[in-house]
Amino acid sequence: MDQTLKPSSTSAIRLEDVHVTLPSRAGPVAILRGLDMNVAAGESFAVVGRSGSGKSTLLMVIAGLERATEGRVTVLGADFSALNEDDLARLRAANIGIVFQSFHLVPTMTAIENVALPLEFLDRDDAFDAARLALAEVGLSHRETHFPGQLSGGEQQRVAMARALAPKPSLILADEPTGNLDETTGAEIMDLLFTLKERTGATLMLITHDRALTKRCDRIVSLADGRVTSAGAKRRAAAS
Protein backbone atom coordinates (compact mmCIF):
# COMPACT_ATOMS: atom_id res chain seq x y z
CA MET A 1 0.00 0.00 0.00
CA ASP A 2 1.02 3.64 -0.43
CA GLN A 3 2.76 4.80 2.75
CA THR A 4 2.08 8.48 2.16
CA LEU A 5 -1.69 8.54 2.19
CA LYS A 6 -3.51 11.85 2.18
CA PRO A 7 -7.16 12.49 3.04
CA SER A 8 -9.30 11.41 0.09
CA SER A 9 -11.93 13.99 1.00
CA THR A 10 -12.39 16.84 3.46
CA SER A 11 -12.63 14.27 6.27
CA ALA A 12 -9.43 13.24 8.07
CA ILE A 13 -11.12 11.02 10.68
CA ARG A 14 -14.46 9.28 10.38
CA LEU A 15 -15.76 6.90 13.05
CA GLU A 16 -19.08 5.12 12.53
CA ASP A 17 -20.75 3.29 15.43
CA VAL A 18 -17.36 2.31 16.87
CA HIS A 19 -17.28 -0.07 19.82
CA VAL A 20 -14.25 -1.31 21.75
CA THR A 21 -14.87 -4.16 24.20
CA LEU A 22 -11.98 -5.69 26.11
CA PRO A 23 -11.88 -8.98 28.04
CA SER A 24 -11.39 -9.09 31.79
CA ARG A 25 -11.62 -11.66 34.57
CA ALA A 26 -15.05 -10.30 35.45
CA GLY A 27 -16.22 -10.50 31.83
CA PRO A 28 -16.21 -8.19 28.79
CA VAL A 29 -15.73 -4.48 29.52
CA ALA A 30 -17.17 -1.92 27.09
CA ILE A 31 -14.71 0.96 26.65
CA LEU A 32 -16.20 2.73 23.61
CA ARG A 33 -19.94 2.38 23.01
CA GLY A 34 -21.23 3.25 19.56
CA LEU A 35 -19.03 6.28 19.01
CA ASP A 36 -19.53 8.48 15.92
CA MET A 37 -17.16 11.24 14.89
CA ASN A 38 -16.24 13.20 11.78
CA VAL A 39 -13.16 15.44 11.79
CA ALA A 40 -12.26 17.71 8.91
CA ALA A 41 -8.75 17.74 7.46
CA GLY A 42 -6.68 20.47 9.09
CA GLU A 43 -8.97 20.80 12.09
CA SER A 44 -7.74 20.89 15.70
CA PHE A 45 -9.94 19.36 18.37
CA ALA A 46 -9.58 18.73 22.07
CA VAL A 47 -10.94 15.55 23.65
CA VAL A 48 -12.03 15.96 27.26
CA GLY A 49 -13.67 13.72 29.84
CA ARG A 50 -13.10 12.13 33.22
CA SER A 51 -10.60 9.35 33.75
CA GLY A 52 -12.04 6.15 32.31
CA SER A 53 -14.27 7.93 29.80
CA GLY A 54 -12.43 6.35 26.86
CA LYS A 55 -10.17 9.20 25.73
CA SER A 56 -6.93 7.23 25.45
CA THR A 57 -8.70 4.26 23.86
CA LEU A 58 -10.15 6.64 21.27
CA LEU A 59 -6.65 7.87 20.45
CA MET A 60 -5.38 4.29 20.18
CA VAL A 61 -8.19 3.39 17.77
CA ILE A 62 -7.51 6.43 15.57
CA ALA A 63 -3.78 5.59 15.60
CA GLY A 64 -4.48 2.00 14.55
CA LEU A 65 -2.91 0.71 17.77
CA GLU A 66 -6.22 -0.72 19.01
CA ARG A 67 -8.74 -2.46 16.79
CA ALA A 68 -12.42 -1.53 16.99
CA THR A 69 -14.53 -4.48 18.10
CA GLU A 70 -17.40 -3.20 15.96
CA GLY A 71 -17.99 -0.28 13.62
CA ARG A 72 -15.93 1.43 10.94
CA VAL A 73 -12.76 3.48 11.37
CA THR A 74 -11.56 5.55 8.41
CA VAL A 75 -8.44 7.68 8.89
CA LEU A 76 -6.80 9.73 6.12
CA GLY A 77 -8.94 7.94 3.56
CA ALA A 78 -7.91 4.45 4.73
CA ASP A 79 -10.50 1.95 6.01
CA PHE A 80 -8.68 0.32 8.93
CA SER A 81 -10.73 -2.87 8.64
CA ALA A 82 -9.13 -3.49 5.24
CA LEU A 83 -5.55 -3.16 6.55
CA ASN A 84 -3.37 -5.77 8.23
CA GLU A 85 -0.97 -4.93 11.05
CA ASP A 86 1.97 -4.26 8.71
CA ASP A 87 -0.16 -1.90 6.60
CA LEU A 88 -1.28 -0.06 9.72
CA ALA A 89 2.31 0.25 10.96
CA ARG A 90 3.45 1.73 7.64
CA LEU A 91 0.51 4.15 7.49
CA ARG A 92 1.16 5.23 11.07
CA ALA A 93 4.90 5.75 10.55
CA ALA A 94 4.42 7.89 7.45
CA ASN A 95 1.24 9.79 8.25
CA ILE A 96 0.47 9.85 11.98
CA GLY A 97 2.63 11.58 14.59
CA ILE A 98 1.96 10.62 18.23
CA VAL A 99 3.12 12.69 21.20
CA PHE A 100 2.71 10.92 24.55
CA GLN A 101 2.72 12.32 28.08
CA SER A 102 5.60 10.04 29.09
CA PHE A 103 7.87 10.84 26.10
CA HIS A 104 8.64 7.16 25.27
CA LEU A 105 12.17 7.91 24.12
CA VAL A 106 14.68 5.06 23.74
CA PRO A 107 17.12 5.70 26.63
CA THR A 108 20.14 4.15 24.86
CA MET A 109 19.72 6.34 21.77
CA THR A 110 20.79 9.96 21.37
CA ALA A 111 18.26 12.67 20.55
CA ILE A 112 18.98 12.53 16.84
CA GLU A 113 18.86 8.73 16.81
CA ASN A 114 15.45 8.80 18.54
CA VAL A 115 14.08 11.26 15.99
CA ALA A 116 15.55 9.34 13.03
CA LEU A 117 14.06 6.02 14.20
CA PRO A 118 10.62 6.26 12.48
CA LEU A 119 12.26 7.64 9.34
CA GLU A 120 14.62 4.67 9.21
CA PHE A 121 11.60 2.39 9.56
CA LEU A 122 10.35 4.00 6.34
CA ASP A 123 13.73 3.29 4.66
CA ARG A 124 14.36 6.99 4.12
CA ASP A 125 17.88 7.68 2.93
CA ASP A 126 17.65 11.16 4.45
CA ALA A 127 16.58 9.92 7.90
CA PHE A 128 19.33 11.72 9.83
CA ASP A 129 19.17 14.89 7.72
CA ALA A 130 15.40 15.08 8.33
CA ALA A 131 15.92 14.33 12.02
CA ARG A 132 18.47 17.12 12.27
CA LEU A 133 15.99 19.58 10.70
CA ALA A 134 13.22 18.43 13.03
CA LEU A 135 15.42 18.98 16.09
CA ALA A 136 16.30 22.44 14.80
CA GLU A 137 12.57 23.22 14.50
CA VAL A 138 12.09 22.50 18.21
CA GLY A 139 15.24 24.41 19.19
CA LEU A 140 17.44 21.44 20.08
CA SER A 141 20.21 21.48 17.49
CA HIS A 142 22.71 21.78 20.34
CA ARG A 143 21.38 18.58 21.97
CA GLU A 144 21.62 16.14 19.04
CA THR A 145 24.18 13.86 20.67
CA HIS A 146 22.68 13.88 24.17
CA PHE A 147 20.86 10.87 25.62
CA PRO A 148 17.38 11.27 27.16
CA GLY A 149 18.83 10.95 30.68
CA GLN A 150 20.95 14.03 29.99
CA LEU A 151 17.94 16.15 28.99
CA SER A 152 15.37 18.01 31.07
CA GLY A 153 11.72 16.99 30.94
CA GLY A 154 10.91 19.83 28.57
CA GLU A 155 13.81 18.91 26.31
CA GLN A 156 12.72 15.27 26.26
CA GLN A 157 9.22 16.30 25.22
CA ARG A 158 10.69 18.47 22.46
CA VAL A 159 12.65 15.46 21.19
CA ALA A 160 9.46 13.37 21.32
CA MET A 161 7.66 16.09 19.38
CA ALA A 162 10.45 16.27 16.79
CA ARG A 163 10.24 12.48 16.38
CA ALA A 164 6.47 12.66 15.86
CA LEU A 165 6.65 15.51 13.36
CA ALA A 166 9.80 14.58 11.42
CA PRO A 167 7.89 12.48 8.82
CA LYS A 168 5.60 15.51 8.18
CA PRO A 169 2.45 13.65 9.26
CA SER A 170 -1.05 14.60 8.12
CA LEU A 171 -2.41 13.75 11.58
CA ILE A 172 -0.96 14.60 14.99
CA LEU A 173 -2.25 12.80 18.10
CA ALA A 174 -1.20 14.26 21.46
CA ASP A 175 -2.12 12.51 24.72
CA GLU A 176 -1.67 14.89 27.68
CA PRO A 177 1.67 16.09 26.24
CA THR A 178 2.24 18.56 29.08
CA GLY A 179 1.16 16.27 31.93
CA ASN A 180 4.71 15.65 33.19
CA LEU A 181 5.92 19.22 32.75
CA ASP A 182 5.77 22.34 34.89
CA GLU A 183 3.32 25.06 33.87
CA THR A 184 5.84 27.32 32.12
CA THR A 185 7.54 24.51 30.20
CA GLY A 186 4.16 23.00 29.31
CA ALA A 187 2.98 26.31 27.87
CA GLU A 188 6.14 26.55 25.75
CA ILE A 189 5.62 23.00 24.45
CA MET A 190 2.01 23.70 23.48
CA ASP A 191 2.93 26.98 21.76
CA LEU A 192 5.45 25.00 19.74
CA LEU A 193 2.98 22.22 18.92
CA PHE A 194 0.30 24.61 17.66
CA THR A 195 2.88 26.59 15.67
CA LEU A 196 4.13 23.43 13.94
CA LYS A 197 0.55 22.23 13.35
CA GLU A 198 -0.37 25.50 11.64
CA ARG A 199 2.83 25.46 9.60
CA THR A 200 2.15 21.97 8.23
CA GLY A 201 -1.66 22.13 7.99
CA ALA A 202 -1.98 18.85 9.87
CA THR A 203 -5.07 17.69 11.72
CA LEU A 204 -4.54 17.77 15.50
CA MET A 205 -6.23 15.67 18.19
CA LEU A 206 -5.34 16.80 21.72
CA ILE A 207 -6.32 14.92 24.88
CA THR A 208 -6.11 17.33 27.79
CA HIS A 209 -7.60 18.41 31.11
CA ASP A 210 -6.30 21.96 30.62
CA ARG A 211 -9.17 24.34 29.82
CA ALA A 212 -6.75 26.94 28.43
CA LEU A 213 -5.57 24.42 25.85
CA THR A 214 -9.09 23.41 24.83
CA LYS A 215 -9.82 27.03 23.96
CA ARG A 216 -6.99 27.01 21.42
CA CYS A 217 -8.63 24.20 19.44
CA ASP A 218 -11.28 24.59 16.76
CA ARG A 219 -13.74 22.56 18.84
CA ILE A 220 -14.08 20.39 21.91
CA VAL A 221 -15.28 16.77 21.94
CA SER A 222 -16.57 15.59 25.32
CA LEU A 223 -16.61 11.89 26.22
CA ALA A 224 -18.44 10.14 29.05
CA ASP A 225 -18.75 6.39 29.57
CA GLY A 226 -17.37 5.67 26.09
CA ARG A 227 -19.81 7.92 24.27
CA VAL A 228 -19.61 11.38 22.73
CA THR A 229 -21.74 13.69 24.86
CA SER A 230 -20.86 16.87 22.97
CA ALA A 231 -18.92 17.42 19.76
CA GLY A 232 -19.05 21.20 19.94
CA ALA A 233 -19.32 23.69 17.10
CA LYS A 234 -16.26 24.45 15.06
CA ARG A 235 -14.97 27.73 16.44
CA ARG A 236 -13.68 29.13 13.14
CA ALA A 237 -16.98 28.47 11.42
CA ALA A 238 -18.86 30.08 14.30
CA ALA A 239 -16.65 33.16 14.15
CA SER A 240 -17.06 33.71 10.42
C-alpha positions in Angstrom: 0.0 0.0 0.0 1.0 3.6 -0.4 2.8 4.8 2.7 2.1 8.5 2.2 -1.7 8.5 2.2 -3.5 11.9 2.2 -7.2 12.5 3.0 -9.3 11.4 0.1 -11.9 14.0 1.0 -12.4 16.8 3.5 -12.6 14.3 6.3 -9.4 13.2 8.1 -11.1 11.0 10.7 -14.5 9.3 10.4 -15.8 6.9 13.0 -19.1 5.1 12.5 -20.7 3.3 15.4 -17.4 2.3 16.9 -17.3 -0.1 19.8 -14.3 -1.3 21.8 -14.9 -4.2 24.2 -12.0 -5.7 26.1 -11.9 -9.0 28.0 -11.4 -9.1 31.8 -11.6 -11.7 34.6 -15.0 -10.3 35.4 -16.2 -10.5 31.8 -16.2 -8.2 28.8 -15.7 -4.5 29.5 -17.2 -1.9 27.1 -14.7 1.0 26.6 -16.2 2.7 23.6 -19.9 2.4 23.0 -21.2 3.3 19.6 -19.0 6.3 19.0 -19.5 8.5 15.9 -17.2 11.2 14.9 -16.2 13.2 11.8 -13.2 15.4 11.8 -12.3 17.7 8.9 -8.7 17.7 7.5 -6.7 20.5 9.1 -9.0 20.8 12.1 -7.7 20.9 15.7 -9.9 19.4 18.4 -9.6 18.7 22.1 -10.9 15.6 23.7 -12.0 16.0 27.3 -13.7 13.7 29.8 -13.1 12.1 33.2 -10.6 9.3 33.8 -12.0 6.1 32.3 -14.3 7.9 29.8 -12.4 6.3 26.9 -10.2 9.2 25.7 -6.9 7.2 25.5 -8.7 4.3 23.9 -10.1 6.6 21.3 -6.6 7.9 20.5 -5.4 4.3 20.2 -8.2 3.4 17.8 -7.5 6.4 15.6 -3.8 5.6 15.6 -4.5 2.0 14.6 -2.9 0.7 17.8 -6.2 -0.7 19.0 -8.7 -2.5 16.8 -12.4 -1.5 17.0 -14.5 -4.5 18.1 -17.4 -3.2 16.0 -18.0 -0.3 13.6 -15.9 1.4 10.9 -12.8 3.5 11.4 -11.6 5.5 8.4 -8.4 7.7 8.9 -6.8 9.7 6.1 -8.9 7.9 3.6 -7.9 4.4 4.7 -10.5 2.0 6.0 -8.7 0.3 8.9 -10.7 -2.9 8.6 -9.1 -3.5 5.2 -5.5 -3.2 6.6 -3.4 -5.8 8.2 -1.0 -4.9 11.1 2.0 -4.3 8.7 -0.2 -1.9 6.6 -1.3 -0.1 9.7 2.3 0.3 11.0 3.4 1.7 7.6 0.5 4.1 7.5 1.2 5.2 11.1 4.9 5.7 10.5 4.4 7.9 7.5 1.2 9.8 8.2 0.5 9.9 12.0 2.6 11.6 14.6 2.0 10.6 18.2 3.1 12.7 21.2 2.7 10.9 24.6 2.7 12.3 28.1 5.6 10.0 29.1 7.9 10.8 26.1 8.6 7.2 25.3 12.2 7.9 24.1 14.7 5.1 23.7 17.1 5.7 26.6 20.1 4.1 24.9 19.7 6.3 21.8 20.8 10.0 21.4 18.3 12.7 20.6 19.0 12.5 16.8 18.9 8.7 16.8 15.4 8.8 18.5 14.1 11.3 16.0 15.5 9.3 13.0 14.1 6.0 14.2 10.6 6.3 12.5 12.3 7.6 9.3 14.6 4.7 9.2 11.6 2.4 9.6 10.4 4.0 6.3 13.7 3.3 4.7 14.4 7.0 4.1 17.9 7.7 2.9 17.7 11.2 4.5 16.6 9.9 7.9 19.3 11.7 9.8 19.2 14.9 7.7 15.4 15.1 8.3 15.9 14.3 12.0 18.5 17.1 12.3 16.0 19.6 10.7 13.2 18.4 13.0 15.4 19.0 16.1 16.3 22.4 14.8 12.6 23.2 14.5 12.1 22.5 18.2 15.2 24.4 19.2 17.4 21.4 20.1 20.2 21.5 17.5 22.7 21.8 20.3 21.4 18.6 22.0 21.6 16.1 19.0 24.2 13.9 20.7 22.7 13.9 24.2 20.9 10.9 25.6 17.4 11.3 27.2 18.8 11.0 30.7 21.0 14.0 30.0 17.9 16.1 29.0 15.4 18.0 31.1 11.7 17.0 30.9 10.9 19.8 28.6 13.8 18.9 26.3 12.7 15.3 26.3 9.2 16.3 25.2 10.7 18.5 22.5 12.6 15.5 21.2 9.5 13.4 21.3 7.7 16.1 19.4 10.4 16.3 16.8 10.2 12.5 16.4 6.5 12.7 15.9 6.6 15.5 13.4 9.8 14.6 11.4 7.9 12.5 8.8 5.6 15.5 8.2 2.4 13.6 9.3 -1.0 14.6 8.1 -2.4 13.8 11.6 -1.0 14.6 15.0 -2.3 12.8 18.1 -1.2 14.3 21.5 -2.1 12.5 24.7 -1.7 14.9 27.7 1.7 16.1 26.2 2.2 18.6 29.1 1.2 16.3 31.9 4.7 15.6 33.2 5.9 19.2 32.7 5.8 22.3 34.9 3.3 25.1 33.9 5.8 27.3 32.1 7.5 24.5 30.2 4.2 23.0 29.3 3.0 26.3 27.9 6.1 26.6 25.8 5.6 23.0 24.4 2.0 23.7 23.5 2.9 27.0 21.8 5.4 25.0 19.7 3.0 22.2 18.9 0.3 24.6 17.7 2.9 26.6 15.7 4.1 23.4 13.9 0.5 22.2 13.4 -0.4 25.5 11.6 2.8 25.5 9.6 2.1 22.0 8.2 -1.7 22.1 8.0 -2.0 18.8 9.9 -5.1 17.7 11.7 -4.5 17.8 15.5 -6.2 15.7 18.2 -5.3 16.8 21.7 -6.3 14.9 24.9 -6.1 17.3 27.8 -7.6 18.4 31.1 -6.3 22.0 30.6 -9.2 24.3 29.8 -6.8 26.9 28.4 -5.6 24.4 25.8 -9.1 23.4 24.8 -9.8 27.0 24.0 -7.0 27.0 21.4 -8.6 24.2 19.4 -11.3 24.6 16.8 -13.7 22.6 18.8 -14.1 20.4 21.9 -15.3 16.8 21.9 -16.6 15.6 25.3 -16.6 11.9 26.2 -18.4 10.1 29.1 -18.7 6.4 29.6 -17.4 5.7 26.1 -19.8 7.9 24.3 -19.6 11.4 22.7 -21.7 13.7 24.9 -20.9 16.9 23.0 -18.9 17.4 19.8 -19.0 21.2 19.9 -19.3 23.7 17.1 -16.3 24.4 15.1 -15.0 27.7 16.4 -13.7 29.1 13.1 -17.0 28.5 11.4 -18.9 30.1 14.3 -16.6 33.2 14.1 -17.1 33.7 10.4 
